[in-house]
Amino acid sequence: MRSLVIFWLCVWLAGAVPAHAGDGYTRVTVDPAKDHLSFHWKDAKGRRIGSLSALDARVKGQGRTLVFATNAGIFAKDFTPLGLFIADGKVLRPLNTGSGGGNFFLQPNGVFYVDGMGGHIVRTQAFKLTPGITLATQSGPMLVEKGAINSQFAVDSKNKLIRSGVGINHDGKLVFAISNGPVSFYDFAGYFRDTLDCDDALYLDGVISRMYAPAQGRRDSDDDFVGMIAVTK
């Protein structure tokens, strides 16, 4: 009888462990003040770069080393960013304040951007385009805003998929994370807030998401992207 009680106690405790516990994610921390962060979409001839492996080859051709790369925000069926996309200080796609279906339009959606002060994540309605912004990608939904998990997410949601996102931690560093298995929006948001100490976090994309992070033993390459985020040296 005692063994049976212990068995069911262990089962209950296992079920109580948050989904973000353990090795369920691959994450990379970037210091915008020190690391060479860049966004990519097209080459000099206007051709879509398209994949992490192609980006790696492009970076090598420039005499640099790709340290980290992942997909930027959600893109449209015509392989253009669905919302704002800024690279090298140039606005390549405008802010999208429209409505529609799909994760991009799940409110509030938001913008991840970088300026001379560092990285920022704000809801779309609060974003203001200023000359100092060098990089930006719009996506949705916001996972965490000012320490609060998006109220649209259900704690017991059965909608579990591979998910990727970016957050800003308490040190002002950027934290990019991708789940190694299917997770709900709520658990993914909780991982950013409770484990990564991010008061603000933005969803980037879902099952198509990939990450190149050789320092973590991850070298995804089977992808077909529009915007990409990279750190080079």
Secondary structure in CASP SS format (residue, H / E / C, confidence):
PFRMAT SS
TARGET T0000
AUTHOR 0000-0000-0000
METHOD secondary structure of the structure
MODEL  1
M C 1.00
R H 1.00
S H 1.00
L H 1.00
V H 1.00
I H 1.00
F H 1.00
W H 1.00
L H 1.00
C H 1.00
V H 1.00
W H 1.00
L H 1.00
A H 1.00
G H 1.00
A H 1.00
V C 1.00
P C 1.00
A C 1.00
H C 1.00
A C 1.00
G C 1.00
D C 1.00
G C 1.00
Y E 1.00
T E 1.00
R E 1.00
V E 1.00
T E 1.00
V E 1.00
D C 1.00
P C 1.00
A C 1.00
K C 1.00
D C 1.00
H E 1.00
L E 1.00
S E 1.00
F E 1.00
H E 1.00
W C 1.00
K E 1.00
D C 1.00
A C 1.00
K C 1.00
G C 1.00
R C 1.00
R E 1.00
I C 1.00
G C 1.00
S C 1.00
L H 1.00
S H 1.00
A H 1.00
L H 1.00
D H 1.00
A H 1.00
R H 1.00
V H 1.00
K H 1.00
G H 1.00
Q C 1.00
G C 1.00
R C 1.00
T C 1.00
L E 1.00
V E 1.00
F E 1.00
A E 1.00
T E 1.00
N E 1.00
A C 1.00
G C 1.00
I C 1.00
F E 1.00
A C 1.00
K C 1.00
D C 1.00
F C 1.00
T C 1.00
P E 1.00
L C 1.00
G C 1.00
L C 1.00
F E 1.00
I E 1.00
A E 1.00
D C 1.00
G C 1.00
K E 1.00
V E 1.00
L E 1.00
R E 1.00
P C 1.00
L C 1.00
N C 1.00
T C 1.00
G C 1.00
S C 1.00
G C 1.00
G C 1.00
G C 1.00
N H 1.00
F H 1.00
F H 1.00
L C 1.00
Q C 1.00
P C 1.00
N C 1.00
G E 1.00
V E 1.00
F E 1.00
Y E 1.00
V E 1.00
D E 1.00
G C 1.00
M C 1.00
G E 1.00
G E 1.00
H E 1.00
I E 1.00
V E 1.00
R E 1.00
T H 1.00
Q H 1.00
A H 1.00
F C 1.00
K C 1.00
L C 1.00
T C 1.00
P C 1.00
G C 1.00
I C 1.00
T C 1.00
L E 1.00
A E 1.00
T E 1.00
Q E 1.00
S E 1.00
G C 1.00
P C 1.00
M E 1.00
L E 1.00
V E 1.00
E E 1.00
K C 1.00
G C 1.00
A E 1.00
I E 1.00
N C 1.00
S C 1.00
Q C 1.00
F C 1.00
A C 1.00
V C 1.00
D C 1.00
S C 1.00
K C 1.00
N C 1.00
K C 1.00
L E 1.00
I C 1.00
R C 1.00
S E 1.00
G E 1.00
V E 1.00
G E 1.00
I E 1.00
N E 1.00
H C 1.00
D C 1.00
G C 1.00
K C 1.00
L E 1.00
V E 1.00
F E 1.00
A E 1.00
I E 1.00
S E 1.00
N C 1.00
G C 1.00
P C 1.00
V E 1.00
S C 1.00
F H 1.00
Y H 1.00
D H 1.00
F H 1.00
A H 1.00
G H 1.00
Y H 1.00
F H 1.00
R H 1.00
D H 1.00
T H 1.00
L C 1.00
D C 1.00
C E 1.00
D E 1.00
D E 1.00
A E 1.00
L E 1.00
Y E 1.00
L E 1.00
D E 1.00
G C 1.00
V C 1.00
I C 1.00
S C 1.00
R C 1.00
M E 1.00
Y E 1.00
A E 1.00
P H 1.00
A H 1.00
Q H 1.00
G C 1.00
R E 1.00
R E 1.00
D C 1.00
S C 1.00
D C 1.00
D C 1.00
D C 1.00
F C 1.00
V C 1.00
G C 1.00
M E 1.00
I E 1.00
A E 1.00
V E 1.00
T E 1.00
K C 1.00
END
